[in-house]
Amino acid sequence: MNRIRDLREDRDLRQIDVANAVGIDQQTISNYETERTRPDSEALIRLADYFGVSIDYLVGRTDTETLNRTALDQALEHIEAELAALRRTLKKK
């Protein structure tokens, strides 16, 4: 599942960031990226939604990422929440 790693790195995310966002253990994400294990259908759905791509893209059946507006909105909300938390932390200092 090199596409998972590629998508994560393209977005400057750490494995733990993806793991927390999709509710999958960080070690499991690592195992997917190194192809030690393969994601089940539920994990594929979560990852595809999070990255805004199709499952076919994740598993290498197509090279077209097919964006998903809902997933993009969810990712943006997550980023905005992280930024708000960082701003609150900076204001305290």
JOFEN-V20874 format. One record per residue. PSI is psi in radians with two decimals (999 if undefined). Layout:
psi:PSI
psi:PSI
This chain:
psi:0.98
psi:-0.39
psi:-0.59
psi:-0.84
psi:-0.79
psi:-0.79
psi:-0.75
psi:-0.83
psi:-0.65
psi:-0.48
psi:0.18
psi:0.77
psi:2.63
psi:2.80
psi:-0.69
psi:-0.58
psi:-0.82
psi:-0.77
psi:-0.83
psi:-0.67
psi:-0.61
psi:-0.07
psi:0.60
psi:2.44
psi:2.49
psi:-0.70
psi:-0.60
psi:-0.74
psi:-0.79
psi:-0.77
psi:-0.65
psi:-0.78
psi:-0.56
psi:0.05
psi:0.45
psi:-0.62
psi:2.86
psi:2.48
psi:2.51
psi:3.12
psi:-0.66
psi:-0.75
psi:-0.71
psi:-0.73
psi:-0.84
psi:-0.80
psi:-0.76
psi:-0.77
psi:-0.77
psi:-0.81
psi:-0.18
psi:0.65
psi:2.97
psi:2.74
psi:-0.67
psi:-0.67
psi:-0.79
psi:-0.71
psi:0.05
psi:0.26
psi:-0.31
psi:2.75
psi:0.07
psi:2.18
psi:-0.29
psi:1.66
psi:2.56
psi:1.96
psi:-0.70
psi:-0.77
psi:-0.68
psi:-0.72
psi:-0.72
psi:-0.73
psi:-0.72
psi:-0.74
psi:-0.71
psi:-0.78
psi:-0.75
psi:-0.67
psi:-0.71
psi:-0.72
psi:-0.73
psi:-0.73
psi:-0.71
psi:-0.72
psi:-0.73
psi:-0.71
psi:-0.74
psi:-0.63
psi:-0.52
psi:-0.38
psi:999
